Amino acid sequence: MASTDGTPMINRQWLLARRPRGRLQLADFAYRAGPYEPPPLGEGEILLRNRLFRFSPAMRGWMKTTAQNVAPMAVGEPVLGNTTAEVIASRAPAYPVGAIVSTLASWQDYQVIDPAAAAIPPRIKPVDVTLHDFEGVFGTNSLTAYFGLLRIGEPRPGDTVLVSGAAGSTGSVAAQIARICGCRVIGLAGGPEKCAWLRDVCGLDAAIDYKNEDVGERLAALCPDGIQVFFDNVGGRLLDIAIDHMARFGRIVLCGQIASYDDGDALAPGPRNMMRVVYWRLRLQGFIVFDFIDAVPEALADLRRWHADGRLVHRSELVVGFKRLPESFLRIFDGSSRGTLLLEAD
Ligand SMILES: NC(=O)c1ccc[n+]([C@@H]2O[C@H](COP(=O)([O-])OP(=O)(O)OC[C@H]3O[C@@H](n4cnc5c(N)ncnc54)[C@H](OP(=O)(O)O)[C@@H]3O)[C@@H](O)[C@H]2O)c1
C-alpha cells in the first residue's frame, strides 16, 4: 500500500527502550522508522493513521510491571498512548474510511486495531468539532472531570470544593464545573502563574501554590468549616493534608495519584489520618471515566453549552513534530505543561 501521493508508506515509531526507573528520561525511549506494508485487514478491523497524540499521566503507570488496568507496556514495543486518528482503511462499517476517532493506540504513524476488541470503543469526532477541541475541551479529560465531580463528588450549591492538579487538563475543568454548580472552589497548583490563571481566568475563589505556600495553613484559614468535596488528581502529601480539613460526610474523588507515578513498583504509603475518615464519616471513592460511557452524549452537551456561553474556559498547548513525543511527555511530570498537552504529527 502506498500513501495518497503514491510514495511508499513509512511508519515512524517511538518504542519503550527500557523499563523506566523513577523520573522518566529521554533514554527510556527509542526512535525507529521503516517502510510499512499494512497487513490485510481482518473482519471488523481498521487501519489508523495517528494524527494527534494526547499525553496522559497514567501512561507512566502502564510502563511499570505492576500496571493495573492495562497489560504492562512491553519493552521494545511502541509506547501505548491516546491518539486521535484517521481511519484510512476499514472492514468495520461503524468506522468508515475518513472517520476521525479518539482511541487508545500507540506512538506510531500507522496501526491496525479491532474496535470491537478494544476495552473502550473508539469515539468518532463530530464534524462540527475541531481536531484539537475533540481531544481538548471535549476530550477524555473533560469527561473525567465531569463524571468524577458530578457523579462521585456530588457537589451541592454552597459546598466548598477543593481540586488538586487544578491548573491541569482534568483539574481545571473539574474546578470550573464545581463553580458552575454554585460551589466555592479552591485550587491547588504549582507556581504563581498557574494560581493567578485559576483565579483570574477560571474564576476560582482561591488558589494555593502548593510548591511555595503552607497548604495546611491556607486551608485552615480558607475553610474553617471544612471542605465538602475534594477532587484529587495527585494523592500523597496533598491528600493527607486535605483529609485533615474535610467537613463531616465529605466526599473525596480519587481521580489520580500523579505524585506517586514516578515511584518504583513498590506501592506508595496510604493516607495517614484514616481515623479522621472514620470519625468524620468521609467517603473516598475512585472511578474510571469509562464507567459512565453511556452518559457521554449528555456530558458533551453540557460541556459544549458551558464552553459556548463562556462559563468553561479551556487551555491547551499544541506541540508539532512526531520526533518530539518523548520530550513533550516528560513535561507532564515537571509542571511545565499548560492545560491539555497535545502533539500533532508532522
Ligand atoms: N480516573 C480517570 O478515569 C482518569 C482519567 C484521566 C486522567 N486521570 C488522572 O487525572 C490526573 C490529571 O491528569 P491530566 O491528564 O489532566 O494531567 P495534567 O493535570 O494536565 O498534568 C499533570 C499536572 O500534575 C501536576 N503534578 C505533576 N507532578 C505532581 C506532583 N508530584 N504533585 C502535585 N502535582 C503534580 C503538574 O501541575 P503543577 O504544576 O500544578 O504541579 C502537572 O501539570 C492524573 O492523576 C491522571 O492519572 C484519571
The ligand as a Tripos MOL2 file, in Angstrom:
@<TRIPOS>MOLECULE
LIG
   48    52     1     0     0
SMALL
NO_CHARGES

@<TRIPOS>ATOM
      1 N1         -9.7900    8.2590   36.7420 N.am      1 LIG1
      2 C1         -9.7650    8.5100   35.4340 C.2       1 LIG1
      3 O1        -10.5800    7.9580   34.6580 O.2       1 LIG1
      4 C2         -8.7550    9.4650   34.8880 C.ar      1 LIG1
      5 C3         -8.8080    9.8670   33.5330 C.ar      1 LIG1
      6 C4         -7.8910   10.8420   33.0830 C.ar      1 LIG1
      7 C5         -6.9180   11.3360   33.9610 C.ar      1 LIG1
      8 N2         -6.8900   10.8730   35.2550 N.ar      1 LIG1
      9 C6         -5.9090   11.3890   36.2130 C.3       1 LIG1
     10 O2         -6.0910   12.7920   36.3090 O.3       1 LIG1
     11 C7         -4.8790   13.3940   36.7480 C.3       1 LIG1
     12 C8         -4.5730   14.5850   35.8600 C.3       1 LIG1
     13 O3         -4.2760   14.1330   34.5450 O.3       1 LIG1
     14 P1         -4.1540   15.1760   33.3340 P.3       1 LIG1
     15 O4         -4.0060   14.3880   32.0930 O.co2     1 LIG1
     16 O5         -5.2470   16.1580   33.4540 O.co2     1 LIG1
     17 O6         -2.7470   15.8580   33.6110 O.3       1 LIG1
     18 P2         -2.4360   17.4120   33.9260 P.3       1 LIG1
     19 O7         -3.1130   17.7440   35.1910 O.co2     1 LIG1
     20 O8         -2.7150   18.2530   32.7450 O.co2     1 LIG1
     21 O9         -0.8820   17.4020   34.0940 O.3       1 LIG1
     22 C9         -0.3160   16.9130   35.2290 C.3       1 LIG1
     23 C10        -0.1120   18.0320   36.2790 C.3       1 LIG1
     24 O10         0.0390   17.4040   37.5320 O.3       1 LIG1
     25 C11         0.8330   18.2240   38.3570 C.3       1 LIG1
     26 N3          1.8240   17.3880   39.0370 N.ar      1 LIG1
     27 C12         2.7920   16.6380   38.4860 C.ar      1 LIG1
     28 N4          3.5020   16.0210   39.4440 N.ar      1 LIG1
     29 C13         2.9590   16.4130   40.6190 C.ar      1 LIG1
     30 C14         3.2550   16.1380   41.9870 C.ar      1 LIG1
     31 N5          4.2580   15.3070   42.3110 N.pl3     1 LIG1
     32 N6          2.4980   16.7200   42.9420 N.ar      1 LIG1
     33 C15         1.4780   17.5520   42.6110 C.ar      1 LIG1
     34 N7          1.1520   17.8510   41.3420 N.ar      1 LIG1
     35 C16         1.8940   17.2910   40.3730 C.ar      1 LIG1
     36 C17         1.5130   19.2580   37.4580 C.3       1 LIG1
     37 O11         0.9260   20.5230   37.7240 O.3       1 LIG1
     38 P3          1.5060   21.5120   38.8530 P.3       1 LIG1
     39 O12         2.3760   22.4820   38.1320 O.co2     1 LIG1
     40 O13         0.2910   22.1250   39.4330 O.co2     1 LIG1
     41 O14         2.2930   20.6770   39.8130 O.co2     1 LIG1
     42 C18         1.1770   18.8060   36.0560 C.3       1 LIG1
     43 O15         0.9780   19.8790   35.1660 O.3       1 LIG1
     44 C19        -3.8300   12.3010   36.7230 C.3       1 LIG1
     45 O16        -3.6450   11.8060   38.0240 O.3       1 LIG1
     46 C20        -4.4420   11.2390   35.8290 C.3       1 LIG1
     47 O17        -3.9350    9.9620   36.0860 O.3       1 LIG1
     48 C21        -7.7910    9.9620   35.7130 C.ar      1 LIG1
@<TRIPOS>BOND
     1     1     2 1
     2     2     3 2
     3     2     4 1
     4     4     5 ar
     5     4    48 ar
     6     5     6 ar
     7     6     7 ar
     8     7     8 ar
     9     8     9 1
    10     8    48 ar
    11     9    10 1
    12     9    46 1
    13    10    11 1
    14    11    12 1
    15    11    44 1
    16    12    13 1
    17    13    14 1
    18    14    15 2
    19    14    16 1
    20    14    17 1
    21    17    18 1
    22    18    19 2
    23    18    20 1
    24    18    21 1
    25    21    22 1
    26    22    23 1
    27    23    24 1
    28    23    42 1
    29    24    25 1
    30    25    26 1
    31    25    36 1
    32    26    27 ar
    33    26    35 ar
    34    27    28 ar
    35    28    29 ar
    36    29    30 ar
    37    29    35 ar
    38    30    31 1
    39    30    32 ar
    40    32    33 ar
    41    33    34 ar
    42    34    35 ar
    43    36    37 1
    44    36    42 1
    45    37    38 1
    46    38    39 2
    47    38    40 1
    48    38    41 1
    49    42    43 1
    50    44    45 1
    51    44    46 1
    52    46    47 1
@<TRIPOS>SUBSTRUCTURE
     1 LIG1         1 GROUP 0 **** ****
